[in-house]
Amino acid sequence: MKKHLTWFGTLAIVLMALSPLATNAQEKTELQYFRSNDKEGLNVFETPKEAKGTFDKVRVFVGGDFALQFQTINNYNNLNNLVELGSNFNLPSANLNINTQLADGMRLHLRTYLSSKHHNEAWVKGGHLQIDKLDFIRPGFMEGFMSVATITVGLDEFNYGDAHFRRSDNARVIYNPFIGNYIMDSFSTEAFGEITIQNNGFIGVIGLTNGKLNQNVIVNDNSDNKASFYGKLGFDKQLSDDLRLRLTGSWYLNNGTTTGTWLYGGDRAGSRYYGVMQALEGNASDFEGRFNPRFKQMTAMQFNPFIKYRGLEFFGIYEVVNNSPDQGDGQFTQVAAETLYRFGTTEQFYLGLRWNSVNGNANSTAPDTKITRLNLGGGWFMTKNVLLKLEYVNQEYKDGFAPDSKYFEGRFKGVNLEAAISF
């Protein structure tokens, strides 16, 4: 209860303090070059190059996300040593979002997790500065280049792959048609800088991070810090009124042994399935249901097709990640296919299926392991800010797990109901 009061009180105080400024801003103008934090933001990937809003003075926009699940999931394994799970509500999660239009074509984003599965206290997830115009240097400066370019710097999630645009970010679950994220969840918050080019359907991204989730300046004998380099090439075009096609390929490269290991373990909010695969004895993990290769000297590539024809929608993942021969020459492959059908006068309803599989080995001498997940579900946008969704999940741990492992012939399956508000 204390935790609930803490984040709720914090949110109330901040909203009351900023409400005059925020209300004035949100009634009269829009954020520029911004992905709307509601139903209108569905299937938006990189932020658009259309300004939409105009700038007259510095304005603050305050928003938030809330999510609550009712979970009915059971888990099993061959050893029969997992905790028993009941049916109940999970801890609600909440985000506080502050976006500030600083200048024409320049804005700041800051997201704070007020309540999350993994942390009891409110803490800043990350923030970044986005620049779509250089008029603050002088009017019209590099106008031709900036008409297709976006510069982003900060300590926040960076643009590797397309899956992170459709995932749940703590309480911001409105873009995710299901409850859980993908098994190998490529998401991390690191100090980064990137340039994005969007021109007539072409997409190009080049970026650099310091490879660290937890920032510090301490150097010791074991430090082998290397920067992480990443990028993306792709095509995204509305080919007709009915048909949109997007295809991208992304890469991530880090040669350090003390940096770059967070690409699949950077979401400190925890996984979306509560209490699953927790042994009766031993420490509980808030990240069960996901898989993190924990590779060092890592190379990753992700390919993402997206097709939308009228109400029918397909999104896919083919991803390969490996480490160096010096680190064991391991490799894992992730495949995912998600099909949705959106219907209704404003496509406010949807039904969908997602299949997700991860298989591979930690090193060249280890046996192959495999994890599969099936999601079936649907949702209803009651308004563009309120979403109710229902999901059935069945995740199985197959092949390669030792007989004394809690994952040997392990499985969790059941139903989740999630209610979400984002604005």
N, C-alpha and C positions, 0 to 999 in steps of 0.2 A: 504493500500500500504506500509506503514511504516513497518508493521509487516512482510510482504513478503520480503522486502528488508533486514530486520534484520536477519531472519533465512537464507536467501539465501547468504547474505554477510558473515555470520558466517561460513557457510559450505564452501564457496569458499576459505576463508582465511585458514581454517584448512586443506583443501585438498591441497592447494598450499604449505603450510608449511611442510606437511608430505609426499607429493608426491614422492620425491626421495627415501625415506626410504620405503614407502609403495609399490611403483612400483617394487623396487628391491626384496622386500619380496614376493610379490604376483606372480612374474614371476618365482621364483626359488623354492618355496616350498609351502606347504599347512599347514593350521592350523591342529593341532592334535586333535583327539577326538572331532570333530566339526560337527554340523548340518549345511549343506550348506545353505546360505541365498538366495536361488533361487529355481527353479523347482526341482533340485536334492534333496532338503530338504523335499519335499512332503512325507507325511506318515512316517516321522522319528519322533519318540517320544523322549525317553531319548537319549542323545548323544551316538553315537556308541563307542564300546570298541576297534575298529580298529583304530590304530594311524593315518594311511595314511601318514601324513607328517613326516619328520624327523627334528631333532633339531641340528643346528650348532651354532646359536647365537640368541640373543634377536631380535625379528622382530615384527614390527607393521603392522597390516592389517587394512586398512580403508575401510569402506563400508557405504552404505546408503540405505534408503527406501523413496520412494515418492508415493503418492496416491492422486488421484483427482476423485471426483464423479460429475456426472450430475444427479440431482435428480428431479424427477417428482412424488411427493407424495401428496395426499390429506388426511386430517383428519376430523373426524366428532365426534359429541356426541349428547346426547339427549337435552342438554341445549343450543346448538348452540352458544357456547361462546369460541370457539377456533380461534386462528389466522388463516388467510387464507394463504395457502402455494402456491407458484408459481413454475415454472420450471426454474432452473438455476444451475450454478456450485456452489458447496460448497467450503469452504476455503480449499486449498490444505494442506496436512499434510506431514511432513518430519521427518525422523530420521537420526541421525549420529551414526554409529556403529564403535567402536574401539575395536579390539581384538589384544591382545599382547601375543605372545609365549614367556614366561618368562624363561622356562627351559624345559627339556625333560619331557613331561607329565604334564606340568603346564602352564596354560594360564589364562589371565584376559579378561573379557568381560565388556564393558561399553556402554550403550545406552543413547543417549540424544535426547529428543523430541525437535526438532527445531521449529516445528509448529504443534499445535494440536487444537482440537475444544474447549477444556475447558480452556487452558492457553494461554495467549498472548505472554508470554516470553519463550525463550529457557530454558529448565531445564533438569536435569539428571533424567531419569526414574529409573535407578538402575544399579548395577554392581555386579559381583561376581568373585571369584577365583575358578577355577576348577582344581582338582589334580587327575591325573590318574596314576601317578608314584611317588614313594617316593625316587627316586634316588638322590634328592638334599640332603638327609640325608647321604646316602652312596649308591654306586651302588648296585642294586639288593635288597635293603632293602624292606622286606615284598613283594617280587615280586609275590609270589603265590596269596596272597590276593588281591593285586592291579591289577592282571590280570583280575579280575572280578568286582572290586570295583571302584567307583568314589566318591570323596569327594568334596562337593561344599559348600562354605561359602560366605556370602555377604549380601547386602541389595538389593533384587531383587525379581522377581517372584519365588515362590517355587512350588514344584512338587506335587500338590494335583489334582487328576483326570487327565484324558487325554484330556479333551476339550480345555484346555489352549494351547495345542500344535497345535491346528487347528484354533485358533482365530486370529482376526486382532489385532495387537499390534501397535496402532496409525497408522503410515504409512506402517508398515510391514504387508501387507494384502495378500501376495503371497501364504500363506498356506491355506487361507480361501477361499473355493470355492464360497461363497456368500458374501454379503456386510456386513450384521450385524453379531454380535456375538450372543450367546444364550441369552434367556430372563434372566435367572438367571446365570450371567456371573461370574464364579468362577475364580477370578484373583485378586491378591493383591501383593504389594511389601513391604516386611517386612524384618527386620534383621533375618537371618536364617542360619541354618547349616543342611546339610543332607548327608546321605550316601546311594548310590545306588548300588545294586548288580545286575549284569546281567551275567547269566551263562546258556548256552545251552537252551535258551528260557525262563528261569525263571527270573522274575523281582521282586526285593524287594527294597523298599524305607522306610527309617525311618528318621524323621526330627523334628526340633524344631524351632519355631520362637518366637520373643518377643511379638507377637500379636498386634503390633502397626504399623499403616501406617505412621503417623506423629510422628517422633522421638523427645522425650524430656526427661529430668530427673526431672521435677518438680513433687513433690508429694503434694497432698492436702488431705483434709478430705474425699473426694469422691473417692480417688484412690483405685482401687481394681484390681491391675495389676496381671495377670496370664499369664504364657507362653502358647503357642499353640503347641500341638503335632499333627503330621500328619504322614501318611504312605501310602504305596501301596504294594499290592501283585498282581502278574499277570503272564501271559504266553504269549509269542510272538514268533511265529515260522513260517518260510517259509517251509510249509509242502511238497510242490512240486514246480516245475517251475511256475505253474499256480495259486497256492493257498497259501495264507498267512492268519493265524488266530492269533488274539490277543484278550485277555480278561483280564481286570484288575478291581480290587476293591480298592478304596481309602477311607481314613477316615481323619477327622479333628476334634479336640477336644479343647475347651477352656472353662474354668470355671470362668473366670473373668467377671466383669461387666464394666470395662473400657478398656478392650482389647478384641481382637478376633471378633470384629463386622465388619471387613472390607472384609471378604472373597468374598462377592458379590458386594462390592462397592469400590474396591481398584484401579480401572482403572481411574486415574485422567485425562486421555485424553478425556473422554466423550464417549457417545454412537455413533453409526455409522449412525443413522438417524437424520437429522438436522431439528430442528424446530417443530417436531411432538408433538401433545398433549399439546401445549402451550396455556394457557388461555389468553384471551384478557386483563384481569386484574390479577395482581399478578406477582410474580417473575418467570422468565423463568428458566428452568433447562436444563443443557447440557446432562443429563443422561436419558431423557425420551426414552421409548422403552424398557428399561431394568427394572428388578424388583429386589429390595434388601430387604430381610426380616428384616434386621437390628436387628437380634437376639443377645442377650447377653447370656452368659453361653451356648454356642452353640455347638451342635454336628452335623456333616454333614458326609454323606457317598455318594459316587458316583461310579457307576458301568458302565464300558465302553466296549462293544464288538466292534471289528473291523475285518471285513472280506474283503479280496480282492481276487477275482477270475478273472484272466485275466484283462479285462478292467472294470469289475463290482466291485463296492466298497460300503461297508456299514459301517456306524459309528453310534453308539447309546449312549444314556445317560439315566440312571435311577438314580435319585438322591433324597435323603431325607435329610432335614435339620430341626432341632427342637431346641427349647430352654428348660430350666429347668422348673419344676413346679413352682418354686419361681418366674420365669420371665413370667409366663402365660401359659406354656405348649402348645405353638403354634407349628405348623408344616406345612411345604410346601413340595410338591413333584414336581419334574421336570422330564418330559419325552421328549426325542428327538430321532428322527430317520432320518438319512440322507443317501440317496442313490444317487450314482453318476455312470455315465458310461463315461469312458475315452477312446478315440479312436484317430486314426491317427497313423502314422508310429512311432512316439515317444510319443503317448498319449498326444499330444499337444492340443487336443480339449476335452471338457467334457460337459455333460448335467446333471442336477441334481435336486433333490427335497429334501426339509428339512421340517419336521413337528416338532414343539416345543410347549410344553404345561406346564404351571405352575399352580398348584392349591393348596389351603390350607387356613389356618387362622393364624392370628397374635397371638391369644390366644384361649383357650378352649371354651370361650363364644362368640367369634366373628363368624360371618357367613363366610362360605367358599367363597373365591374369585377364579376366574379362568381367565387366560390370555392365548390365543393361537396365534400362528404365523405360517403362511405358506410361504415358499420361493420356487420359481421356477426360474431356471436360467441356465446359461452355461458360458463357458469361452474359451479363445484361448490364449495359450502361444505362442506369436509371436517369441520369443526366450526364452531361459531358464531364462532370467532376466526380461522379459517384458510380462505382463499379461493384457488382456482386458476381462472384465466380465460384464454380463448383468443379472439383477435380477428383478423379480416381488415379492413384499412382501405384505402380508395382515395380519395385527395384530388386534385382537379383544379383548376387555375387557368385560368379561362375569361374571355374577353372583356375588352377595355379595357387589357390590359397591353402596354406598348410592345415592339416587336420586339427591342430590345436589352436587355430586362429578363430576368433569370434566371427569372421566373415566366411568360414567354411560352410558351404551350402546355406549362406545367409540370405535373408529376404525381408523387406518390409513392404506392406501394401495396405491400402485403405483409402479413405475419403477425406477430403478437406473442403471446407467452405470458407471463403475469404471475402470480407467486405473492405472496400478501400475508398478513400476520399483523397483527391489531389487537386490543388488549386494554386 
